Amino acid sequence: MAIYLVRHGETAGNAERVVQKPDTPLSPMGIDQARRLARRLASEGIGRILSSDLTRAAMTAEAMRETTGAPIRYDALLHERNFGDLRGTPYAELGFDLFAPDYEPPGGESWERFEARMDEAWVLIQRAADECQENLAVITHGLVCRSVVARRTRLPEGVAPDLSGLAWRNTSLTILDGPDPWRVRLLNCGAHLDEAELEEGGVV
C-alpha cells in the first residue's frame, strides 16, 4: 500500500510569485506538467484519486484520471492554507514574511488553525488509503504536502525534520509506504519534468 502525494501543476500565480487565489487555473506549463506526471504514474496501480477541489489541484487530478482511469473524490480539507485578504497580492509587495510562525493573515488561517485542519485531512487520507484496493494518489498543495510529510511520516536519513531548505516543486511526487507508520520512499521528485527521464520511461 502506498500514498502518492502530489503538489498541483504550475499556475500563473506560481510563475509570477503571487499569493494564490482559489480559482486560479493551471497555466499551459502547468497543464503540460500534469500530463507528464500522469504518464509517469500510468502503470503504478493508482486505484483512487483524492484531491483538493481548488481549480489548480482539480485540473491536475483530472489529468491523472484521464490516464489512470481512477475515480476522483474532492475534499476541501486538502485546500492550501487560506491567506485570506492577501490572496492575489505579489509576494514582493508584502514587506513581511507571510510564513512567519506567529503571523495570521487577515480573513485567513493562522498556522495553528491550518495544522488543526491538516490533522483532519490526515485522518481523511488514511481512511481513503485503507479503503483503496490499490495505491492512492493525493493531489493537493505545497504547504499541505510539507505538513503531511514533516508531521506524519518517517523521513529518509539525512533529511532535516522540519524539511528546511526544501521547496515543493509543481507536480512533485512524494511516495509514502504504509501502513502506519508511513515511511517516505521518494521525496519531492520531479523527474517526470525532465525530457530525458520521460524518454526512458518509468518511475524514477
C-alpha positions as protocol buffer text, in pm:
chain_id: "A"
residue {
  index: 1
  type: MET
  ca { x: 0 y: 0 z: 0 }
}
residue {
  index: 2
  type: ALA
  ca { x: 135 y: 342 z: -95 }
}
residue {
  index: 3
  type: ILE
  ca { x: 21 y: 702 z: -100 }
}
residue {
  index: 4
  type: TYR
  ca { x: 137 y: 908 z: -399 }
}
residue {
  index: 5
  type: LEU
  ca { x: 140 y: 1264 z: -264 }
}
residue {
  index: 6
  type: VAL
  ca { x: 142 y: 1531 z: -537 }
}
residue {
  index: 7
  type: ARG
  ca { x: 153 y: 1906 z: -549 }
}
residue {
  index: 8
  type: HIS
  ca { x: -59 y: 2062 z: -826 }
}
residue {
  index: 9
  type: GLY
  ca { x: 85 y: 2191 z: -1153 }
}
residue {
  index: 10
  type: GLU
  ca { x: 209 y: 2543 z: -1211 }
}
residue {
  index: 11
  type: THR
  ca { x: -25 y: 2842 z: -1230 }
}
residue {
  index: 12
  type: ALA
  ca { x: 36 y: 3197 z: -1348 }
}
residue {
  index: 13
  type: GLY
  ca { x: 36 y: 3292 z: -980 }
}
residue {
  index: 14
  type: ASN
  ca { x: 320 y: 3049 z: -911 }
}
residue {
  index: 15
  type: ALA
  ca { x: 524 y: 3181 z: -1203 }
}
residue {
  index: 16
  type: GLU
  ca { x: 461 y: 3545 z: -1113 }
}
residue {
  index: 17
  type: ARG
  ca { x: 511 y: 3493 z: -736 }
}
residue {
  index: 18
  type: VAL
  ca { x: 160 y: 3598 z: -635 }
}
residue {
  index: 19
  type: VAL
  ca { x: -32 y: 3469 z: -331 }
}
residue {
  index: 20
  type: GLN
  ca { x: -274 y: 3224 z: -492 }
}
residue {
  index: 21
  type: LYS
  ca { x: -644 y: 3282 z: -540 }
}
residue {
  index: 22
  type: PRO
  ca { x: -876 y: 2979 z: -500 }
}
residue {
  index: 23
  type: ASP
  ca { x: -997 y: 2974 z: -861 }
}
residue {
  index: 24
  type: THR
  ca { x: -658 y: 3013 z: -1035 }
}
residue {
  index: 25
  type: PRO
  ca { x: -631 y: 2751 z: -1314 }
}
residue {
  index: 26
  type: LEU
  ca { x: -320 y: 2576 z: -1435 }
}
residue {
  index: 27
  type: SER
  ca { x: -107 y: 2765 z: -1683 }
}
residue {
  index: 28
  type: PRO
  ca { x: -15 y: 2598 z: -2013 }
}
residue {
  index: 29
  type: MET
  ca { x: 308 y: 2495 z: -1840 }
}
residue {
  index: 30
  type: GLY
  ca { x: 109 y: 2352 z: -1551 }
}
residue {
  index: 31
  type: ILE
  ca { x: -115 y: 2151 z: -1784 }
}
residue {
  index: 32
  type: ASP
  ca { x: 195 y: 2006 z: -1950 }
}
residue {
  index: 33
  type: GLN
  ca { x: 341 y: 1920 z: -1607 }
}
residue {
  index: 34
  type: ALA
  ca { x: 20 y: 1746 z: -1502 }
}
residue {
  index: 35
  type: ARG
  ca { x: 16 y: 1537 z: -1821 }
}
residue {
  index: 36
  type: ARG
  ca { x: 379 y: 1439 z: -1771 }
}
residue {
  index: 37
  type: LEU
  ca { x: 307 y: 1331 z: -1414 }
}
residue {
  index: 38
  type: ALA
  ca { x: 3 y: 1133 z: -1531 }
}
residue {
  index: 39
  type: ARG
  ca { x: 213 y: 948 z: -1787 }
}
residue {
  index: 40
  type: ARG
  ca { x: 470 y: 872 z: -1522 }
}
residue {
  index: 41
  type: LEU
  ca { x: 208 y: 715 z: -1297 }
}
residue {
  index: 42
  type: ALA
  ca { x: 1 y: 542 z: -1566 }
}
residue {
  index: 43
  type: SER
  ca { x: 122 y: 195 z: -1473 }
}
residue {
  index: 44
  type: GLU
  ca { x: 171 y: 247 z: -1098 }
}
residue {
  index: 45
  type: GLY
  ca { x: -158 y: 92 z: -987 }
}
residue {
  index: 46
  type: ILE
  ca { x: -339 y: 409 z: -882 }
}
residue {
  index: 47
  type: GLY
  ca { x: -681 y: 289 z: -770 }
}
residue {
  index: 48
  type: ARG
  ca { x: -827 y: 613 z: -640 }
}
residue {
  index: 49
  type: ILE
  ca { x: -752 y: 985 z: -650 }
}
residue {
  index: 50
  type: LEU
  ca { x: -823 y: 1212 z: -353 }
}
residue {
  index: 51
  type: SER
  ca { x: -793 y: 1579 z: -442 }
}
residue {
  index: 52
  type: SER
  ca { x: -837 y: 1933 z: -322 }
}
residue {
  index: 53
  type: ASP
  ca { x: -1125 y: 2091 z: -512 }
}
residue {
  index: 54
  type: LEU
  ca { x: -940 y: 2417 z: -578 }
}
residue {
  index: 55
  type: THR
  ca { x: -913 y: 2464 z: -953 }
}
residue {
  index: 56
  type: ARG
  ca { x: -538 y: 2410 z: -987 }
}
residue {
  index: 57
  type: ALA
  ca { x: -549 y: 2080 z: -796 }
}
residue {
  index: 58
  type: ALA
  ca { x: -869 y: 1961 z: -964 }
}
residue {
  index: 59
  type: MET
  ca { x: -717 y: 2015 z: -1310 }
}
residue {
  index: 60
  type: THR
  ca { x: -408 y: 1817 z: -1206 }
}
residue {
  index: 61
  type: ALA
  ca { x: -627 y: 1537 z: -1072 }
}
residue {
  index: 62
  type: GLU
  ca { x: -830 y: 1527 z: -1392 }
}
residue {
  index: 63
  type: ALA
  ca { x: -516 y: 1475 z: -1599 }
}
residue {
  index: 64
  type: MET
  ca { x: -433 y: 1177 z: -1380 }
}
residue {
  index: 65
  type: ARG
  ca { x: -787 y: 1039 z: -1406 }
}
residue {
  index: 66
  type: GLU
  ca { x: -769 y: 1052 z: -1785 }
}
residue {
  index: 67
  type: THR
  ca { x: -452 y: 843 z: -1783 }
}
residue {
  index: 68
  type: THR
  ca { x: -513 y: 601 z: -1495 }
}
residue {
  index: 69
  type: GLY
  ca { x: -893 y: 568 z: -1510 }
}
residue {
  index: 70
  type: ALA
  ca { x: -907 y: 606 z: -1130 }
}
residue {
  index: 71
  type: PRO
  ca { x: -1211 y: 783 z: -982 }
}
residue {
  index: 72
  type: ILE
  ca { x: -1163 y: 1121 z: -812 }
}
residue {
  index: 73
  type: ARG
  ca { x: -1302 y: 1231 z: -478 }
}
residue {
  index: 74
  type: TYR
  ca { x: -1270 y: 1602 z: -392 }
}
residue {
  index: 75
  type: ASP
  ca { x: -1244 y: 1735 z: -38 }
}
residue {
  index: 76
  type: ALA
  ca { x: -1193 y: 2088 z: 97 }
}
residue {
  index: 77
  type: LEU
  ca { x: -979 y: 1958 z: 384 }
}
residue {
  index: 78
  type: LEU
  ca { x: -697 y: 1932 z: 128 }
}
residue {
  index: 79
  type: HIS
  ca { x: -706 y: 2304 z: 42 }
}
residue {
  index: 80
  type: GLU
  ca { x: -392 y: 2513 z: 67 }
}
residue {
  index: 81
  type: ARG
  ca { x: -360 y: 2733 z: 375 }
}
residue {
  index: 82
  type: ASN
  ca { x: -608 y: 3019 z: 344 }
}
residue {
  index: 83
  type: PHE
  ca { x: -424 y: 3352 z: 321 }
}
residue {
  index: 84
  type: GLY
  ca { x: -749 y: 3549 z: 321 }
}
residue {
  index: 85
  type: ASP
  ca { x: -732 y: 3911 z: 212 }
}
residue {
  index: 86
  type: LEU
  ca { x: -374 y: 3870 z: 89 }
}
residue {
  index: 87
  type: ARG
  ca { x: -471 y: 3638 z: -196 }
}
residue {
  index: 88
  type: GLY
  ca { x: -385 y: 3800 z: -527 }
}
residue {
  index: 89
  type: THR
  ca { x: -101 y: 4008 z: -376 }
}
residue {
  index: 90
  type: PRO
  ca { x: 250 y: 3978 z: -523 }
}
residue {
  index: 91
  type: TYR
  ca { x: 498 y: 3849 z: -265 }
}
residue {
  index: 92
  type: ALA
  ca { x: 730 y: 4140 z: -349 }
}
residue {
  index: 93
  type: GLU
  ca { x: 467 y: 4386 z: -224 }
}
residue {
  index: 94
  type: LEU
  ca { x: 407 y: 4222 z: 114 }
}
residue {
  index: 95
  type: GLY
  ca { x: 705 y: 4364 z: 301 }
}
residue {
  index: 96
  type: PHE
  ca { x: 698 y: 4086 z: 563 }
}
residue {
  index: 97
  type: ASP
  ca { x: 730 y: 3709 z: 598 }
}
residue {
  index: 98
  type: LEU
  ca { x: 395 y: 3558 z: 509 }
}
residue {
  index: 99
  type: PHE
  ca { x: 504 y: 3226 z: 660 }
}
residue {
  index: 100
  type: ALA
  ca { x: 625 y: 3356 z: 997 }
}
residue {
  index: 101
  type: PRO
  ca { x: 506 y: 3126 z: 1280 }
}
residue {
  index: 102
  type: ASP
  ca { x: 309 y: 3399 z: 1458 }
}
residue {
  index: 103
  type: TYR
  ca { x: 153 y: 3565 z: 1152 }
}
residue {
  index: 104
  type: GLU
  ca { x: -221 y: 3532 z: 1095 }
}
residue {
  index: 105
  type: PRO
  ca { x: -337 y: 3674 z: 760 }
}
residue {
  index: 106
  type: PRO
  ca { x: -649 y: 3893 z: 778 }
}
residue {
  index: 107
  type: GLY
  ca { x: -951 y: 3684 z: 684 }
}
residue {
  index: 108
  type: GLY
  ca { x: -733 y: 3372 z: 665 }
}
residue {
  index: 109
  type: GLU
  ca { x: -590 y: 3086 z: 870 }
}
residue {
  index: 110
  type: SER
  ca { x: -325 y: 3101 z: 1139 }
}
residue {
  index: 111
  type: TRP
  ca { x: -65 y: 2824 z: 1137 }
}
residue {
  index: 112
  type: GLU
  ca { x: -245 y: 2672 z: 1435 }
}
residue {
  index: 113
  type: ARG
  ca { x: -579 y: 2659 z: 1253 }
}
residue {
  index: 114
  type: PHE
  ca { x: -415 y: 2528 z: 937 }
}
residue {
  index: 115
  type: GLU
  ca { x: -239 y: 2246 z: 1122 }
}
residue {
  index: 116
  type: ALA
  ca { x: -564 y: 2156 z: 1302 }
}
residue {
  index: 117
  type: ARG
  ca { x: -725 y: 2117 z: 960 }
}
residue {
  index: 118
  type: MET
  ca { x: -427 y: 1909 z: 850 }
}
residue {
  index: 119
  type: ASP
  ca { x: -495 y: 1674 z: 1141 }
}
residue {
  index: 120
  type: GLU
  ca { x: -843 y: 1618 z: 996 }
}
residue {
  index: 121
  type: ALA
  ca { x: -701 y: 1586 z: 645 }
}
residue {
  index: 122
  type: TRP
  ca { x: -460 y: 1314 z: 756 }
}
residue {
  index: 123
  type: VAL
  ca { x: -748 y: 1113 z: 902 }
}
residue {
  index: 124
  type: LEU
  ca { x: -926 y: 1150 z: 567 }
}
residue {
  index: 125
  type: ILE
  ca { x: -616 y: 1040 z: 373 }
}
residue {
  index: 126
  type: GLN
  ca { x: -556 y: 735 z: 592 }
}
residue {
  index: 127
  type: ARG
  ca { x: -921 y: 630 z: 566 }
}
residue {
  index: 128
  type: ALA
  ca { x: -911 y: 662 z: 187 }
}
residue {
  index: 129
  type: ALA
  ca { x: -588 y: 459 z: 175 }
}
residue {
  index: 130
  type: ASP
  ca { x: -743 y: 187 z: 392 }
}
residue {
  index: 131
  type: GLU
  ca { x: -1046 y: 166 z: 162 }
}
residue {
  index: 132
  type: CYS
  ca { x: -843 y: 163 z: -160 }
}
residue {
  index: 133
  type: GLN
  ca { x: -753 y: -177 z: -303 }
}
residue {
  index: 134
  type: GLU
  ca { x: -459 y: -26 z: -491 }
}
residue {
  index: 135
  type: ASN
  ca { x: -237 y: 280 z: -443 }
}
residue {
  index: 136
  type: LEU
  ca { x: -390 y: 616 z: -350 }
}
residue {
  index: 137
  type: ALA
  ca { x: -297 y: 943 z: -523 }
}
residue {
  index: 138
  type: VAL
  ca { x: -347 y: 1261 z: -321 }
}
residue {
  index: 139
  type: ILE
  ca { x: -344 y: 1585 z: -524 }
}
residue {
  index: 140
  type: THR
  ca { x: -302 y: 1889 z: -308 }
}
residue {
  index: 141
  type: HIS
  ca { x: -83 y: 2194 z: -235 }
}
residue {
  index: 142
  type: GLY
  ca { x: 269 y: 2274 z: -125 }
}
residue {
  index: 143
  type: LEU
  ca { x: 206 y: 2354 z: 242 }
}
residue {
  index: 144
  type: VAL
  ca { x: -23 y: 2051 z: 274 }
}
residue {
  index: 145
  type: CYS
  ca { x: 250 y: 1825 z: 134 }
}
residue {
  index: 146
  type: ARG
  ca { x: 502 y: 1974 z: 375 }
}
residue {
  index: 147
  type: SER
  ca { x: 272 y: 1931 z: 675 }
}
residue {
  index: 148
  type: VAL
  ca { x: 189 y: 1569 z: 593 }
}
residue {
  index: 149
  type: VAL
  ca { x: 549 y: 1467 z: 534 }
}
residue {
  index: 150
  type: ALA
  ca { x: 700 y: 1658 z: 826 }
}
residue {
  index: 151
  type: ARG
  ca { x: 439 y: 1564 z: 1085 }
}
residue {
  index: 152
  type: ARG
  ca { x: 313 y: 1220 z: 980 }
}
residue {
  index: 153
  type: THR
  ca { x: 597 y: 1022 z: 825 }
}
residue {
  index: 154
  type: ARG
  ca { x: 938 y: 871 z: 887 }
}
residue {
  index: 155
  type: LEU
  ca { x: 1181 y: 1072 z: 678 }
}
residue {
  index: 156
  type: PRO
  ca { x: 1481 y: 933 z: 490 }
}
residue {
  index: 157
  type: GLU
  ca { x: 1811 y: 951 z: 676 }
}
residue {
  index: 158
  type: GLY
  ca { x: 1979 y: 1287 z: 642 }
}
residue {
  index: 159
  type: VAL
  ca { x: 1660 y: 1488 z: 574 }
}
residue {
  index: 160
  type: ALA
  ca { x: 1600 y: 1771 z: 821 }
}
residue {
  index: 161
  type: PRO
  ca { x: 1293 y: 1701 z: 1039 }
}
residue {
  index: 162
  type: ASP
  ca { x: 1144 y: 2042 z: 957 }
}
residue {
  index: 163
  type: LEU
  ca { x: 1224 y: 1994 z: 584 }
}
residue {
  index: 164
  type: SER
  ca { x: 1422 y: 2319 z: 592 }
}
residue {
  index: 165
  type: GLY
  ca { x: 1559 y: 2420 z: 256 }
}
residue {
  index: 166
  type: LEU
  ca { x: 1313 y: 2202 z: 65 }
}
residue {
  index: 167
  type: ALA
  ca { x: 1100 y: 2383 z: -195 }
}
residue {
  index: 168
  type: TRP
  ca { x: 798 y: 2181 z: -310 }
}
residue {
  index: 169
  type: ARG
  ca { x: 806 y: 2173 z: -690 }
}
residue {
  index: 170
  type: ASN
  ca { x: 494 y: 2190 z: -903 }
}
residue {
  index: 171
  type: THR
  ca { x: 372 y: 1831 z: -968 }
}
residue {
  index: 172
  type: SER
  ca { x: 647 y: 1698 z: -741 }
}
residue {
  index: 173
  type: LEU
  ca { x: 589 y: 1337 z: -637 }
}
residue {
  index: 174
  type: THR
  ca { x: 638 y: 1203 z: -285 }
}
residue {
  index: 175
  type: ILE
  ca { x: 569 y: 833 z: -223 }
}
residue {
  index: 176
  type: LEU
  ca { x: 474 y: 713 z: 125 }
}
residue {
  index: 177
  type: ASP
  ca { x: 482 y: 342 z: 203 }
}
residue {
  index: 178
  type: GLY
  ca { x: 243 y: 209 z: 463 }
}
residue {
  index: 179
  type: PRO
  ca { x: 61 y: 112 z: 658 }
}
residue {
  index: 180
  type: ASP
  ca { x: 130 y: 324 z: 966 }
}
residue {
  index: 181
  type: PRO
  ca { x: 399 y: 425 z: 1047 }
}
residue {
  index: 182
  type: TRP
  ca { x: 420 y: 574 z: 697 }
}
residue {
  index: 183
  type: ARG
  ca { x: 770 y: 591 z: 551 }
}
residue {
  index: 184
  type: VAL
  ca { x: 897 y: 822 z: 277 }
}
residue {
  index: 185
  type: ARG
  ca { x: 1026 y: 618 z: -17 }
}
residue {
  index: 186
  type: LEU
  ca { x: 1060 y: 912 z: -257 }
}
residue {
  index: 187
  type: LEU
  ca { x: 1065 y: 1281 z: -162 }
}
residue {
  index: 188
  type: ASN
  ca { x: 967 y: 1581 z: -375 }
}
residue {
  index: 189
  type: CYS
  ca { x: 1074 y: 1422 z: -703 }
}
residue {
  index: 190
  type: GLY
  ca { x: 1024 y: 1598 z: -1036 }
}
residue {
  index: 191
  type: ALA
  ca { x: 1200 y: 1352 z: -1266 }
}
residue {
  index: 192
  type: HIS
  ca { x: 894 y: 1346 z: -1495 }
}
residue {
  index: 193
  type: LEU
  ca { x: 967 y: 1711 z: -1580 }
}
residue {
  index: 194
  type: ASP
  ca { x: 1298 y: 1612 z: -1737 }
}
residue {
  index: 195
  type: GLU
  ca { x: 1265 y: 1518 z: -2105 }
}
residue {
  index: 196
  type: ALA
  ca { x: 1547 y: 1263 z: -2080 }
}
residue {
  index: 197
  type: GLU
  ca { x: 1374 y: 1084 z: -1793 }
}
residue {
  index: 198
  type: LEU
  ca { x: 1045 y: 1083 z: -1981 }
}
residue {
  index: 199
  type: GLU
  ca { x: 1205 y: 923 z: -2284 }
}
residue {
  index: 200
  type: GLU
  ca { x: 1345 y: 646 z: -2066 }
}
residue {
  index: 201
  type: GLY
  ca { x: 1004 y: 590 z: -1908 }
}
residue {
  index: 202
  type: GLY
  ca { x: 902 y: 450 z: -1572 }
}
residue {
  index: 203
  type: VAL
  ca { x: 905 y: 584 z: -1220 }
}
residue {
  index: 204
  type: VAL
  ca { x: 1243 y: 712 z: -1107 }
}
